[in-house]
């Protein structure tokens, strides 16, 4: 993932900003002592070419192995085209019962048509991905970085027409979405339709760390810089997630990217181990030598 990459990540201040005041308010609305805390952590890809060194020698089915190590995948491949239903069913059948897919909406919708008259394409995509059944986690929309708030009405129409029984998250990228009235208007749309406001932690775009949750769910896309500070950045995320959980967070979707993706499983394993220790989750630590697969 090259978006947000910088030449000298060592010079970046990676400190997480304070939460937006709306985050505390929205989490308080959902706070419940009886609500379970659901956590899904994964990478963006499962293919052996990108995740070098992750798969044992002789691994024949990469998805089957990946899904035994992680409980989720950020499915970026759907951004480049809608898979056949038969392929979606194969993905579902290869993965364990608790595994979930988080597919990205195709670029024909987000980048080429730019949300103009896309209901048919959206319905077709959702219908296809719905063949994942209970393994469909959340679909997410990522608009182009030159898509600006002047087209806010397209976003509102998009979420209004999106199937109500399918969870949705949105990632905006242009810096004007995080400023002033535009940020407030966008947030109100997300909150009204119970759409998750994606947070992106990447070196070159610290403005995308808006820390403004729009529901009881946090969808975070973390982009490492292939430097030692990637690990301390994740440690700070543990602190923030613990705080959110205390305030009412019920679901966390956290996906780890790297500019050189082979390090993604290592970062993910570090993050999961810290989560388990601090928040009491019981996620499998990928390729844990102390807990080998049977």
NUDO-806399 format. One record per residue: residue in one letter; z, y, x of N, C-alpha, C in turn. Coordinates in steps of 0.05 Angstrom, whole numbers, plus 5000, padded with zeros to 4 digits. Layout:
<recs>
AZYXZYXZYX/...
</recs>
This chain:
<recs>
X500049765017500050005000500050255018/X497850405018497650635036498550895024/X498750904997499651144984502451224994/X502751475003505251575013505951505042/X504051375056504551305084504451565101/X505951565122505951795141505751685169/X504851855187504451775215507051735230/X509151895223511751885237514051855217/X514451615206516551585186519351645197/X519651625224522251685235523151965230/X521252145224521952425220522652495191/X522452295173522952335145525852305138/X526852485121529652465111529452275086/X530352035089530151835068532551835049/X534352025051536652035034535752055004/X536951884987536251904959537452154947/X535852294931536852534918538852464896/X540252664887542152624865540652554839/X542052424821540852354795540252614780/X538052604764537652814744539852794723/X540753014712542953004692542352824668/X539752804661539052644638539652344643/X539652254668540151974673542951894664/X544952044670547651984661547851984631/X546452184618546552204589545251954576/X542851884586541451664573542851394578/X544051354601545451104606547951084589/X549251314584551651314567550951214539/X548551284530547651194503547450894501/X546850764523546450474522548850314533/X550850454543553050314556554450124537/X554749874546556049664530557449474549/X559949414543561449234560560448944557/X558948894535558048614530555148564539/X553748784546550948744553550648614580/X548948404582548448274608546848464626/X547148424652545648584672543448404683/X540948464676538648304684537348444708/X536748284729535548384753533148214761/X530848354766528448224775527548364801/X527248214822526448314848524048154858/X522048294868519648144878517948314896/X515748194904513748324920511348404902/X509348514915506948604900504748394900/X504948204919502748004922504047734929/X502547524924503547264932501747114952/X499447244958497547094975498447075004/X497646855016498546785043497446985064/X495147095059493947285078495647525083/X496847635061498547875064501347795073/X502447585062505247505067505347305090/X504347385113504247215136507047125145/X507346875150509846765159511846695137/X511146765112512946715090512846415081/X510346315081509946045070510245835092/X511645615086511745395105508945275111/X508645175134506145055142505444835122/X502944835113502044625094502444705065/X503444935059503745025031500945035018/X500644894996498044884983497845074959/X500145104945500145274922501945514927/X500845744933502345974941504046084918/X502946104894504446204871506846024864/X506345764865508445574858510845604878/X510145634904512345674924513645944921/X512046154918513146424915515046434892/X514346324869515946344845518546174846/X518745994866521245854871523146024888/X522046224902523646394920524446654906/X522646764890523047014875523046964845/X524247154830524147124801522147304788/X520447444804518547624791516347704812/X514247814801512047924817510948174804/X510448374820509048614811506048544813/X504748504790502048384790499948604794/X499448674818497548894824494648804820/X494048544821491348454820489948524793/X491548554772490448624746489348914745/X490149074765489149344767486149344771/X485149134784482249124791480548964772/X481848854751480248714731482048544713/X481148494689482748334670482148044676/X484247884681483747604686482947454661/X481747224665481147054642483646934630/X483646884604486046774592486846504605/X484846344612485446094625487046134651/X486346344665487846394690490646484685/X491046644664493746734657495446494649/X494346304634495846064626496545904650/X494845884670495445734695497745864709/X497746134711499946274723502646204709/X502546214683504946154667505945874673/X504145684673504945404675505845334703/X505045484723505845424751508645534758/X509745704742512145844750514545754734/X517045774745519445684731520045844706/X521845744690522445854664523446144665/X524946214686526146484688524346684702/X521846604710520146784725518746984707/X518247224717516847434701514747574717/X512547644703510347794714510448074704/X509748264722509648554714506848664721/X504948614703502148684709501548984707/X499849074725498949354725496449374708/X496349584692494049634674491549684690/X489249574682486749594697485849884702/X484649924725483750194733481450294715/X480150124700478150224681479450394660/X481950334654483450484634484750734646/X486050694669487650904681486051104698/X484151004713482751164733479851244724/X478451064712475651114705475451264678/X476651154658476651284632478851494629/X480851474646482951674647484351714620/X484851484607486351464582484851574558/X482251624561480651724539479451494523/X480051474497478951274479479150994492/X481650914498482050654512483550454495/X483950504469485550324453484450034453/X481850004451480649734450481149594476/X480749734499481149614525484149544529/X485949714520488749664523489549424506/X488649414481489349194464488348924475/X485948934487484848684498486448594522/X487248794539488848724563491548614554/X492848744536495548654527495248374514/X493248334498492848074486492447854507/X491047914528490647724549493247664564/X494747864571497147824586499347704568/X499147734542501147614524501147314525/X499047194537499046904541501046814562/X502247004575504546934593506946874576/X506946944551509146894532511747014543/X513846854544516446964553516547044582/X514446984597514347054625513047334630/X512247464609511247734611513747924612/X514048054635516348224638515848504626/X514248654640513548924631510849004642/X509149114625506549224634506949504644/X505549584665505949864674503249994679/X503250254673500950434677501450604701/X499550614719499650794742497150974741/X497551234736495151414734494451514761/X492051614763490951724789492651964797/X492852014823494452234833493252504827/X490752514817489652774809489752814778/X491052624765491552644736493952824731/X493553044717495553254715496653294687/X498853444684500053484658498353634637/X496153754646494353874626493153664607/X493353414615492453194599494753034587/X496953174582499353054571498752914544/X497053034529496452924502495252644504/X493752594526492652324529494852124534/X496952204549499252034554500651974528/X501152174512502552134487500951954468/X498351994467496751824449496851534460/X496751504486496751244498499351094491/X501651214494504151074488504451044458/X503451224442503651194413502050954403/X499750904416498050684407498650424421/X500350434442500950184457502549994439/X502049734440503449544423506449574426/X507849604404510749664405512449434414/X511449184412513048954419512748874449/X511349034464510848984493512149204509/X514049144527515249344544513149484562/X513549754565511649914580513150104599/X511950144623512950334642510550504651/X511150754660508950924669509751054695/X507851064714508151204739506051424741/X507051674742505351904747505651984777/X503552104788503552154817503152444825/X501752594809501252874817503953024816/X504353194836506953324839507653504815/X505753594800506253774778507653634755/X507653364754509153214734512153234738/X513053304761515853304767517053594767/X515553784756516354064757516654184729/X518854324725519154494701518654374674/X517254524657516854434629515154184627/X513354144646511753904645513453654648/X515353664667517153434671518853384646/X519853594633521453564609519753444586/X517353544583515653454561514953154565/X514253084590513552814596515952624591/X518252714599520652554595521252504566/X520852714550521352684521519552484508/X517052474517515152274507516151994514/X516851964539517751694548520251604533/X522151794530524551714516524051654486/X522251804474521751774445520551494440/X518851404458517451144454518750914471/X521050964482522550764498520750654520/X519650834535517950764558519450824584/X519350644603520750684628519350874647/X520851044660519851244678520051134706/X517751044717517750914743518551104766/X520351004783521151144807519851024831/X518651194849517351094873518751214897/X519551034915520851114940518951054963/X517451264972515551234993515751475012/X515151445037515751645057514451915052/X511851915045510452165043510552305016/X511952194997512152314970514952304959/X516752454972519552454964519952574936/X517952724926518152844899518052624878/X517052384884516852174864519552034860/X521552114876524252024872525652214852/X524652214828525652404808528352314797/X529152064800531751954792532452024763/X530452014746530752084718530051854700/X532051694693531551464677531151544648/X529351404634528751464606529651254587/X530951044597532050834580534150684596/X535050454585537050294598535850124620/X533350164626531950004647531150184670/X531350084694530350224718528150064731/X525850184734523450064747523050214773/X523550084795523350214821521250074839/X519450234850517550124869518250244897/X519150064914520150144941517950084961/X517250284977515150254998516450295025/X516650075040517750095067515650215086/X516650295109514950425129514650245154/X515649995152515549815175517149925198/X519450045193521250145213524050055206/X525850075225528649975221530050105197/X529350365192530750505170530150395143/X528050215140527550095115529949955104/X531549835122533849675113536149865104/X536550075118538750265110537950405084/X535350455080534450565055535150385032/X534750125035535349935014538449925009/X539949955031542849955027543750185010/X542450415013543150644996542350594967/X540150444963539350374936541450194923/X542750024938544949864927547150044915/X547850244930549950434921549150564895/X546550654893545650794869545550604845/X544650364850544350174828547150094817/X549050064835551850004827552850234809/X552250484817553150704800551750704773/X549150644773547750634747548850414729/X549450184741550549964726553150044713/X554850174728557450264717557050464694/X554850614695554350814674552850694649/X551750454652550450334629547750204634/X546850194659544250064664544449774657/X542349674643542349394634540249224647/X538049354656535849194669534849344693/X534349194715533249304739530749144747/X528549284751526049164761525549304788/X525749164810525549284836523449124853/X521349274861519149144875518749264902/X518549094922518449174950515649154961/X514649384971512049394984512449465013/X510449405029510349495057507549575064/X507249765082504549825091503349585105/X504949435119504249165129505848965113/X504648835093506048695072507648455082/X507048355106508448115115511448145117/X512348395119515248455121516548475094/X515048475072516148505045518148295038/X517648035043519747835037522247865052/X522147965078524548005093526248225082/X524948445075526348665062527548585035/X525948435020526948344994529348164997/X529347985017531547805021534147965028/X533848165045536048345052537148475026/X535348585010536248724986537648534966/X536548294963537748104944540448014954/X540747964979543347884990545448104985/X544648354989546548574984547148604955/X545148564937545648574908547648364900/X547248124909548947904902551847954911/X552148064935554848114945556248344931/X554748554924556048794913556248784882/X554148684869554048704840554548434826/X554848224842555547974829553147824817/X550647914824548347774814548147504829/X546447324819546247064831543246994835/X541847184848539047144853538746974878/X536646814878536046654902535146834925/X536246794949535346944972532846794983/X530646934984528146794993528346665021/X527446415022527446265047530146265061/X532146235045534946215056535345945069/X535845935095536145675108538645525099/X540545675087543045555077542645445049/X540445505037539945415009537045325006/X536245115020533445035020532644914992/X530144924986529144804962529644504962/X530244384939530644094939528043944945/
</recs>
